[in-house]
Amino acid sequence: MIIDLSQSINSETKMFPGSPQVAFLKWAKYDIDGYDLETMFLSTHTGTHMDAPSHFVKDGDSVDKLDINRFFMKNAYLFNIPKKSNELITVNDIQNIGVDINEGDTLIFSTGWENKIDSKSYVTTNPGLSKEAAIYLSFKKINAVGIDGPSIDAGNNNFTVHEILLKNNIIIIENLCNLNKIDKENFIFIACPLKLSNATGSPIRALAMI
């Protein structure tokens, strides 16, 4: 079974403060040009998306430079850790799940925040990883970390967690959804970005294979 973990991208997509709002512009019409065509105006960090190291690391890899083998994640683990506004996922939270985390694994955090997508506070008071948890996962040398919120950093924090993870070459995936449809702790996770030259991130189509 394949589960779509991606948000739809449209003019109503919730954007991080300071980011441009999505716009689709009609470029050609079937009745006039014989075909339909639209243009898009959006940030590379729109909807369900991937952060490449260059997002916060001056000489880090851009999204087109990442090894494509990292996008097919055979060892992905779902961590159901419910959190409320601005709450942090701690090292203890992670360890209490009981998963033996190994180098190259991918961790997907389901906090329940995806259910707040219609809230005005969705992009400003979201839960996220603690600094200590980011250091712990960096020590484990995991491949990627994903979360069902707009940022891996909690809404009331700065970008400390982004900086720690990306400096340690850990891919970040944000704005996941439908995590409640995954009924297994371990699954295959596929997250393919567009091959955007020198870009710090890209929207992705995130899929879980059960």
C-alpha positions as CSV (number, residue, x, y, z in Angstrom):
1,M,0.0,0.0,0.0
2,I,1.2,3.5,-0.8
3,I,0.2,6.5,1.3
4,D,0.5,10.1,0.0
5,L,2.1,12.2,2.8
6,S,2.1,15.4,0.8
7,Q,0.0,18.6,1.1
8,S,-1.6,20.0,-2.0
9,I,0.0,23.3,-3.2
10,N,-2.5,26.1,-4.0
11,S,-3.1,29.7,-3.3
12,E,-4.3,28.9,0.2
13,T,-1.2,27.0,1.2
14,K,0.0,28.1,4.6
15,M,3.4,29.8,4.3
16,F,6.1,30.5,6.8
17,P,6.1,34.2,7.9
18,G,8.0,36.3,5.4
19,S,7.7,33.8,2.6
20,P,5.7,34.7,-0.6
21,Q,2.2,33.4,-1.0
22,V,1.7,30.8,-3.8
23,A,0.2,32.1,-7.0
24,F,-0.8,30.2,-10.2
25,L,-1.0,32.4,-13.2
26,K,-2.9,31.3,-16.4
27,W,-0.4,31.5,-19.3
28,A,-2.3,29.8,-22.1
29,K,-5.9,28.8,-22.7
30,Y,-7.2,25.8,-24.6
31,D,-9.8,27.9,-26.4
32,I,-7.2,30.4,-27.6
33,D,-3.9,28.5,-27.9
34,G,-5.1,25.0,-28.3
35,Y,-3.6,23.9,-25.0
36,D,-3.7,24.9,-21.3
37,L,-0.6,26.1,-19.4
38,E,0.0,27.8,-16.1
39,T,3.0,29.4,-14.4
40,M,3.8,29.2,-10.7
41,F,5.1,31.7,-8.2
42,L,6.3,30.1,-5.0
43,S,9.1,29.6,-2.6
44,T,11.3,26.5,-2.9
45,H,10.1,25.8,0.7
46,T,6.4,25.5,0.0
47,G,4.1,22.9,1.2
48,T,5.6,19.5,1.9
49,H,9.2,20.2,1.1
50,M,12.8,19.3,1.7
51,D,15.6,21.5,3.2
52,A,19.0,20.9,1.8
53,P,22.1,21.7,3.8
54,S,22.7,25.0,1.9
55,H,19.6,26.4,3.5
56,F,21.6,27.2,6.6
57,V,25.2,26.1,5.7
58,K,27.2,28.5,3.6
59,D,29.1,25.8,1.6
60,G,26.5,23.0,2.1
61,D,25.1,21.0,-0.7
62,S,22.2,22.4,-2.6
63,V,19.2,20.2,-3.3
64,D,20.4,19.2,-6.7
65,K,23.7,18.0,-5.3
66,L,22.2,15.6,-2.8
67,D,22.8,11.9,-3.5
68,I,19.6,10.6,-5.0
69,N,20.0,7.3,-3.1
70,R,19.1,9.3,0.0
71,F,15.6,10.0,-1.3
72,F,14.6,6.3,-1.2
73,M,14.6,5.6,2.5
74,K,14.3,1.8,3.3
75,N,14.7,2.3,7.0
76,A,12.1,5.0,8.0
77,Y,10.6,4.9,11.4
78,L,7.4,6.6,12.6
79,F,7.6,8.3,16.0
80,N,4.2,9.1,17.4
81,I,4.9,11.8,19.9
82,P,1.9,14.1,20.4
83,K,2.8,17.6,21.2
84,K,0.9,20.9,21.7
85,S,1.8,24.5,20.8
86,N,5.5,25.2,21.0
87,E,6.3,22.0,22.9
88,L,9.6,20.3,22.2
89,I,10.4,16.7,21.3
90,T,13.1,15.6,23.8
91,V,15.8,13.0,23.7
92,N,13.7,11.1,26.3
93,D,10.6,11.2,24.0
94,I,12.7,9.6,21.3
95,Q,14.4,7.0,23.4
96,N,11.1,6.0,25.1
97,I,9.7,4.8,21.7
98,G,12.2,2.0,21.9
99,V,13.5,2.1,18.4
100,D,17.2,1.2,17.9
101,I,18.3,4.1,15.8
102,N,21.2,3.3,13.4
103,E,23.3,5.3,10.9
104,G,21.4,6.1,7.7
105,D,17.9,5.7,9.3
106,T,15.1,8.2,8.7
107,L,12.9,9.4,11.6
108,I,9.4,10.8,10.9
109,F,7.7,12.6,13.8
110,S,4.0,12.6,14.1
111,T,3.0,15.3,16.7
112,G,-0.6,15.7,15.6
113,W,0.1,19.2,14.5
114,E,-1.1,18.4,10.9
115,N,-4.6,18.6,12.4
116,K,-4.0,22.3,13.0
117,I,-3.5,23.1,9.3
118,D,-6.5,25.4,9.3
119,S,-5.5,27.3,12.4
120,K,-4.0,30.8,12.2
121,S,-1.2,29.6,14.5
122,Y,-0.2,26.6,12.3
123,V,3.0,28.3,11.2
124,T,3.8,30.3,14.3
125,T,3.3,28.0,17.4
126,N,4.1,24.6,16.1
127,P,6.0,21.9,18.1
128,G,9.5,20.9,17.1
129,L,12.7,19.2,18.1
130,S,14.7,20.3,21.1
131,K,18.3,21.4,20.6
132,E,19.4,18.3,22.6
133,A,17.4,16.0,20.4
134,A,18.9,17.5,17.3
135,I,22.4,16.9,18.7
136,Y,21.4,13.4,19.7
137,L,20.2,12.6,16.2
138,S,23.3,14.1,14.7
139,F,25.4,11.8,16.8
140,K,23.4,8.9,15.4
141,K,24.3,10.1,11.9
142,I,20.7,9.6,10.5
143,N,19.8,10.3,6.9
144,A,16.8,12.5,7.3
145,V,14.2,13.8,9.8
146,G,10.6,14.7,8.9
147,I,7.8,16.3,10.8
148,D,4.0,17.1,10.4
149,G,4.5,20.8,11.0
150,P,5.9,23.8,9.1
151,S,9.3,23.7,10.8
152,I,11.6,21.2,12.6
153,D,12.2,24.1,15.0
154,A,9.3,24.9,17.4
155,G,7.4,28.1,16.6
156,N,8.8,30.0,19.6
157,N,12.4,29.1,18.8
158,N,15.0,30.4,16.4
159,F,16.6,28.1,13.8
160,T,19.0,26.3,16.1
161,V,17.7,22.8,15.2
162,H,17.9,23.6,11.5
163,E,21.5,24.7,11.9
164,I,22.5,21.6,13.9
165,L,20.9,19.1,11.6
166,L,21.9,20.7,8.3
167,K,25.5,21.2,9.4
168,N,25.6,17.5,10.1
169,N,24.2,16.8,6.6
170,I,20.8,15.5,7.8
171,I,18.0,16.2,5.4
172,I,14.9,18.0,6.8
173,I,11.4,17.3,5.5
174,E,8.5,19.5,6.7
175,N,4.8,19.8,6.4
176,L,4.1,16.1,6.1
177,C,0.5,14.9,6.5
178,N,-1.6,11.7,6.7
179,L,0.9,10.2,9.1
180,N,-2.1,8.8,11.1
181,K,-2.7,6.4,8.1
182,I,0.7,4.7,8.7
183,D,0.0,1.6,10.8
184,K,3.5,0.3,11.0
185,E,6.5,1.6,13.0
186,N,8.9,0.8,10.1
187,F,8.2,1.6,6.5
188,I,9.8,2.7,3.2
189,F,9.7,6.5,2.7
190,I,10.2,8.2,-0.6
191,A,10.8,11.9,-0.9
192,C,11.9,13.2,-4.3
193,P,12.7,16.9,-4.7
194,L,12.9,18.7,-8.1
195,K,16.4,19.0,-9.5
196,L,16.7,22.8,-8.9
197,S,20.2,24.1,-9.5
198,N,21.7,25.7,-6.4
199,A,18.4,25.7,-4.6
200,T,18.2,25.5,-0.8
201,G,15.1,23.3,-0.9
202,S,12.3,22.0,-3.0
203,P,8.7,20.9,-2.8
204,I,8.4,17.1,-2.8
205,R,5.9,14.3,-3.3
206,A,6.4,12.3,-0.1
207,L,5.2,8.7,-0.1
208,A,5.0,5.9,2.4
209,M,5.2,2.3,1.2
210,I,3.7,-0.1,3.7
